């Protein structure tokens, strides 16, 4: 999947977010995770919406894009990679900030997510308060800061994938 080359023009150009009216879409097939995160975000004043899989997430991104989305990778019907890919191809919700929250720990997954336009990549388990802070900080970043963070995250993920490949004696994924 990864071609190891991506330019700023290939990523959506996020616009600044109005901090007075923030919404978050929590996309996870686990109802307990959606419920817990929903409670944490609602308690901070976010308008919280939920999606049980990638199909529901894509509908939400099309109909009423949120300011932020917390996106799981492993889901039925359309997984998180599929959501990121379709969002990019159809240029959906270009201003939505995306935090990928996943139990997957393969550096190649992080590379793919960054290349497909994720703004942050966080591994489960995560402290819900930490995730809340990540989303709040992400929403405060300017478009230039978002682009810089994407470049940094992608570079870090590529380095980890290269090191893992070297230690395992496999070729780098292309």
N, C-alpha and C positions, 0 to 999 in steps of 0.2 A: 504494500500500500504506500509506504513512504518513499518519496523520491529524494528526500533530504534537502530539497531546495524549495523554499517558499518565500515569496516577496510580500512586503506590506500590502501591496495592492490586492493580493489574494485573500486577505482577511477583511472582515467587515470593519468599517471605520465607525467606532462607537461615538455617540454624541453624549454630552454631559447629561446627567440625570438630575431632575428636580428633587432635592432631598425631602421636601414636605409631603410628597405623595408617592411612596415607594411600594412596589408590589413584587412578590417573589412567587415563582412557580416551582413547586417541589415535585420532582419526577422520580419516583421509585416504586417498584412493584411490591415492596414490603409496607403494609399498612401501618405497622408500629413505627417505622422510621418516618413515614409521612406525618403521622400524628405527633410524634415527639418534636420534629423539626417545625411543624406547623405551630405548635404551642409556643416554642421559643421565639419564632419570628413574629407571631401575633402579639406576644407580650411586649415586643419592642415597637409595635405600631405598624408593622407591615400588613398590607393587604395580601393574604396568603391564598394561593390557589394550588390545587393538587392535580397530578396526572399519574395514572397507574402504569403507563407504559409510553413508549415512544410515539405511538399513533396519537394518543391523547395529547402528548406534548406538542406535536407538530400542529394539531388543530388549535391549541392555545396560542402558539406562536403566530399562526396565521390570523386568527380571529381578534385577539386582544393581547399583543405582546407585553409581557411583564418587564419590569426594570431589570430583574435578575432571575436566573434559573439555577437551581441546584439539580444536577443531572446525574443519575446513576447510569452505569454502563451496561450492566447485565440485567436485561428485562425481556419479557416476551414480546412477540410481534415485531416491533422495531426497537433495536437496542440503542444505547447512547451514541455509539459511533454513527449509526444510521440517522439519528436526529441531527447530529452535528453536520453530517455530510449533506443531508437534504436542506438544512438551514442555509448552508453555504451555497449549494447549487441554485436554490430558488431565491436566495437573498432575503430570507425571512428574518424578521425581528432583528434587524442589523444593530439596533441600540441595546439589545438585551445582553447583560453581562452574564457569563456562564461559568459556574463552578462545577467541575466534574467531581463527584463524590463516589468513590468506588472501592471495592474490596480487591480489585485487580492490582497486582504489584509489578507486573512486567513493564520495564521501562519503555518497551515498544508501544504499549497502550498510551502512555503519556505523550510520546512523540506524535502518535496519530491524533490524539485529542488536541494538542497544541496546534498541529498543522491544520486541523479542521476548524479552528477558531475558538477553542476554549480559552477562557481568561485566567483560570486557576485550575489546578489539579490537586485534589486532596484524597488521601487514602483513608478508608475505614479501618478500624473504628476511629471516630473523631469525637472530640468533646463538642457537644452542640453549641456551647458558648463560643468556642474557637471558630466554628463554622460561621456563626452569626457575625463575629468580628471580621472574618475574611470577606463576607458579602458586604458588610458596611464599608470596609476599606475599599473594596472594589468599586462600589457605587460612587465613592468620592474621587476616584482617579479621573484625570483628564484623558481625552483620547490619546494624546502623546504618551502619557504614562501607561495606558493600556497596551499600546503597541510595543513599548519598551519592555514591559513585563512579559508579553507574549514571546518576544525574541529571547529574553533571558530564560524563560521556562522551557522553550523549545531547545535552546542550546544545552541546558542542563540535562534534559531528557535524552538528547542525542548522545551526550557524553556517557551517561549511565548505560544506555543501550550498547554503545561501543565497548565499554569496559566489561559488561556482562558477556557480550559475545566473545571477547578475548579470553575471559576466564573459563567459558564453557567450550571454547574451541569451535565455535560456529561462526559462520559468516554473518556480517551485519545485514539486517533486514533492509531490503530495497523496495 
